[in-house]
Amino acid sequence: MDSVYKEYESELPPQIIEEVKKHVEKNVSKPRLKKIMEEVYREYKQTIADPGESVGLVCAESIGEPGTQMTLNTFHFAGVSEMNVTTGLPRLIEILDGRKEISTKMTEIHLKKPWSGGKDITKIAKSIKETTFEEHINSIDIDMVELTMVIKLNEDTDIAPEQLVKILSKSVRAFTFKLDKENNIVVRPSSKDASLNSLYTLKEKIKTVWVSGIKGITQVLPVKKGDNFIIMTAGSNLKEIAKLEFVDLYNTTTNDIFELERTFGIEAARQGIINEIQKVIKTQGIEIDIRHIMLVSDTMCMSGSVLGINRYGIVKEKPSVLARASFETPIKQIIEASLIGESDYLNSVIENVMINQPVPVGTGIPTLIAKISKSKGDLK
C-alpha cells in the first residue's frame, strides 16, 4: 500500500495524503486504493488556480454575492441580560473594515482538566466576572449638615466589609473611609474645605470602583460544548484571562481581532479573521470556499498589522497611484502623488483599465516577441 502513496508524494501535499490514510479502510485492496488516489489527484488539480487567474475578483464576487442575502441580526443569549452578539452583515462589515471598537466583544474561555468537566464551573465563572462597588451597596445616604456619607452594604455580599474599605481607600483620595458598629462605611472629607458637591460626585464615582473579577468581563455564561464546559463572556481581556491557572490558553479566543493581534501576534489575528468570517457565514446558512476568506485575511494582515479594507487601511498601502485614486478621494491622491513625483508602473488591473490598456491577468500576462528575419535587400 505504501508504494501507491509514494507514487503521489511528489504530486500531492503531505497533508492530503495523511487525510486519505485516515479515512481509507485498513483492508482496502491495492487497485481500489489506486482508484481513490487517482480521484483525489484529479480533484486536487481542479482546485488549483490557473496561472494568471483573477483570484481577487473571484473572491470579491464569491463573498459579495452571498453577502447581499445576509440579514441584519443581533443574537441574544437567553436568560443573560446585556449579552448580545452582533451577527450577519453588521458583523461582517465590522471585521472587513478593521474596526478597533466592535459593538459586542465576546470571549470563549476554554478550561483545563478537571475544570473542563464541570468542576466548580459556577464558582469559576463568578470569579471571572467583573464586579463593581454598586453590586455590594444597599444604599448611600448623604448628611448635608455633617458633610458625611454613609454606605450601607448588602447583607449577602461575599466580600468582608474591611476588604471593601481597603479597596475604597486605594481607589479614592481626599476622603477617609471607616466602619461603624453596624458595618456601614462612613465617608468623611479629609479637607475642611470640601463642598457638598464633592460628596455627590463621590457618590457616583464609588459605584464604578472595581472590586473583583477581570476588568472588561461584564457577563459570564457557562456552556457545555461537546463533552466539555466552556465559559462565554460579554467583554474581553485576554491578557488577564491568560494569568488564570484553570484557563486553556491554546483554545481560548475572542471576537476582538485587534486584541488577538496585541496578545498573540499577527498570525493569531489572521486566523481570528478567518474564524469570525466563517462563523458569520455559517449562522446565515451560506457556503463560501474557505480560500476566498483566507485571501481576504492574508490581504488584511500582509503588512504585519491588521488593516481594514478601506481608504485608511489596505487601499492606502497600494503602491499604484491610480489604484488608490480609483477607490476614494481621487483628487487628493493624484495631487499628493504629483507633489512627491511618484511613479505608477501599471502592474495591477484597475490602473490598466483606467488608461485602456490590456490588463495583466490571464492571457494579458505573456508578451509576444516577433522574430523578424532581414532580407538581403534590407541589409544593403
N, C-alpha and C positions, 0 to 999 in steps of 0.2 A: 504493500500500500504506500509505503514511503517513497517508492520510485515514481508513483503517479504525482504525489505532491511536489517532488523535486523537479519534475518537468516544468512546473508552473512557478517555481521560485523566482525566476528572472522576469516573469510576465506579470505576476500579481504581488501586491504588497503583503508582507508577512502577517499583518493583522487580519486580512481577508482569509488567508489560508488557515489561520488559527480558528477563526469563526466557523469555517467549513468543518474542521476537525471536531469542534464542539458539538455540532448539530448532526453530523453523519453517524449512522448506526455503526457499532464496532464490527459487526459481522457482514458489512456490505461487501459485495463482490467487486473485483477489480474493474470489469467492464462497466458496471454501474457507477463506480466512483469516477471513472474516466468521463462518462457522460455528464455527471454532476459538475466536474471541474470544467468541462467544455462550456456548459451552460453558464457557470459562474464567470468564466473568462469573457464570454460573449456579452453578458450583462455589464461586466466591468468596463469593457471597451465602449459600450454605448453611453456610459455615464461620463466619460472623459470629454471635456470641452475641446472642440476642434481649434487648431491654431488660428488666431485672428477672430475668434467668435466674440461678439459683443456681450460678454458676461454681465457687465454692469447694467446694460439696457434690459436684458432678460430678467435680471434680479429686480430692477425697479418695477417692471411690469408684473412680475410674479408676486411681489409683496403689495404693490399699489392696487392691483385689480381686486384681490380678496379684501383689501382694507376698506374698500367702498361699501362692503356689506357688513362691516362691524357696527355694533351698537354702542351707544354712549352710556355705559353701565358703571355703577358704583355698587360693589357687592358688600353686603353687611353680614357680619358674623352674628348669628342668632344668640341672644342672651348676654351679649357683651356690649355695653354702651361704648360709644366712641371708637369702635373697632371696625372701620370700613376699609375696603380695598378698592382702589381705582382700577377698573379693567377696561377692555375694549379700546376704542380709538383714542380717548384721552390719555390712557396709559402708554399706548404705542407712540403717541406724539411726545410724551414726556421722555421716553427712552431715546428716541431718534434725535430729539432736539438737544439732548445732553444737558437737561436741566439739573442744576445743583440742588435746588429745593423742590422736592416732589410733594405731591398732595397728601399721600398716605404712606409713611415709612413703615415697613414691617420687617421683622427678623424671624427666621425659622431656626430655633435653637435645638440642636441635636445633643443627646446626652450620652455619657459613657455608661458602661455597665457598673453596678447593678441599677443605676438610676433610670436607665432607658427601659427597664422592665416595669417601671411604675413606682419604684421605692421612693417614698416621701415626695411624690410629684407635686402635690398641692403646696407643701411646705417650701419646696424649691422655687416653684412659680411665684409664691408670695414674697420670697426673699429677693427676687429679681425686680419686682415691680417698684417703681419709684414712689415713695410716699412723701408728702409734704406735711407741714405743721397743721394745716387746715383739717386733715383727716383725724388728728388727735385732739382737736378742740371741740368742746361742747358750746362754749360761749365766751365772748370778750366784752367786758364792761369797763367803761372809762369814767373815772371820778374827776369831774371838771374842777372841783374845788381843790382837792389834794394833788391834782395833776398826776394821778397814778392809773395804772391799768391792771385789771385782774383777769387772768386767763383761767377759765375752768376747763379741766381736761375731761375727756371721755372716760367713763369708768372701765370700759372694756379694752382700753388701749394696752398693747402688749409691750410697750416701752416704759421703763421706770421714769417717774417724774424728774428725778435727779439727772437722768441722762438727757431729758428734753431741755432742762435748764442749761446744761453744759453746751448743747447744740446751739441754743439761742444766744448764749454769751459769746460764742465764737463767731456767729454769723452777724450779730447786730452790735454796733458800737454806740457809745454815748448814752447807753441805758444800763441799769442794773436789774438783774433777774434773781428773785429769791422765792422759796417755797414757804407758804404759810402753814398753819396747823392742819388745814383741810386739803393739803396737797394742791392748792391752787398756786399758779405762778403770779407773783406780784411784780409789776414792772414800774420802775421809777427812773426819771431822767437823771443822768449823772451831773448835769449842769443846772444851776439855779435859773439860768436864762431861758430854759426850754419853754416852748409855747404849746398851747393846746393842739395846734395844727400838726406839730411834730408827732404827737400821740396818735392822731387819726391816720397820719401817713404810715406810722409804725404798725398800726393795726392791720393794714392791708399788706404790708411787707412781710409780717410774721407768717401770714397764711401761706406764702410761697416759699418759706425756708425749707430746704431739703432736709429730710430726717433719715431715711434709709432707702435701700434698693439702689438700682442703677439709674443714673440721670438719663432722661430721654425715653425710658421704658414706661409708658403711661398705662398700658393694659397688658395682661397676660392671659393666655388660654392654653391649658394642657390638652393636647390632641393625640389620639392614637393613630399612628401612620404605619400600616402593616402590622408587624409584631412589636414594634417599639413605640414608646411615648416620646413626643417632641413638645416643645413649648413655642406657641406662636405669640408674638408680641406686637403691640402697636408702638411704634418708635424704634429707634436703633442706636446702639452704642457698642460696636464690635470690640473696640479697644478694651473696654471694661468687662464685657462678657467673656473675652479671652482669658481673663485672670481667674475665672471661677473653675474650681477643680473638677466639677461634675460635667463640664461642657466639652463635647466632642467638636473641637475646633475645625477638624478636617471636613466636616459636613455642614457645619453651621454657616448660614448665609443670610444676606439681607437684600432687599429690592432697591437699596440705595447704591447705585453704581459707583458714585464718587467716594463713598465710604469704603467700598470694596477696594478701590484703587489706593486710597490712603493707607488702608490696613494691610492688604495682601499684595498690592502691586498691580501693574497693568494687565498681566495675563489673567489674573482673577477677575478684573473688571471686564475684560474681553469675554470670558466665559459667562460672566454675570449678564452681559447684554444679550448673549445668545439664549441663555435660560429664560430671561424675563420676556423676550420677544416670543419665544416658543410657548411660554405659559399663557400669554395674552391670546395667541392664535388658537391654541388648543381649547381654551374656555369658550371661544366663539364657534368651535366646530369646523375650523378651516384647516386645510392641509397645505403646507408650504415646504418645499425641499429645504433641508437644513443648510445646504451650501449657499443658498441665497442669503440666509440670515448670517452665516459665517462671513460672507463677503462684506456685508454691511458693518458687522462688528470689527472686522480687520481694518476697514477703511477708517472707522471712528477712532481706532487705537494705534494706527500706524506711526503716529508722531511720538509715541511714548507716553502720551496722556490722553484722556478721553475728550474727544471733540464732538460737538453736535453737528448734525447735517444742516447747517445754516450759514449765513454770511459771516458769523463770528467764529465759526468752527472750521470744518474741513474746506469750505469754499475759500476762506481766507488764506489757507495754506497752498492752494493751487498755484503752480508756477506760471501758468498761462494767464496773461492779462485779459485776453478776450473771453476766456472761460469764466474768470471772476466777474467781468463786466456783464456777461450774459445772465448771471444769476440775479443780482440786485445791485442797486446804486451804480449804473454803468458810467455816468459822467465822472463821479468821484474816483472810480477805479482807473479810468483812462488818464485823467489829469495827474493822479499820483504817480502812475507808471511813467508818464512822459517827463515828469519833473526829475526823476532819477535815471532816466534813459534806459528803462527796462526793455528787454527784447522778448518776443514771442516766437518760439521755434515751431509752432503749429504741429505739435506731436499728438494732440488728442482729437476727439471727434468734434466738439462744439465749435472750436475756432475755425476748423476747416469748412464746416457747414456755413459759418458766417461769411466767409470770403469765397464761397462757391468753388471749393477745391475737393477732389476725391478724399474721402475720409480714410485714415489708416487703420481700417478693420477689414477682415475677410480678404477678398481679392484686391483690396486697396493697399495691402501691406507690401507685396512684392513689387519691385520696379523692373521694367523691361530695358535691356541694353541691346540696341540694334548693332549687329556686326556689319559694317559697310566695307565691301571689297572695292578697292580702287582699280579702275581700268588703266591700260597703258596710256590711253589718250589723256587721262586726268593727271598722270604723273609728269607729263611734259610741261 
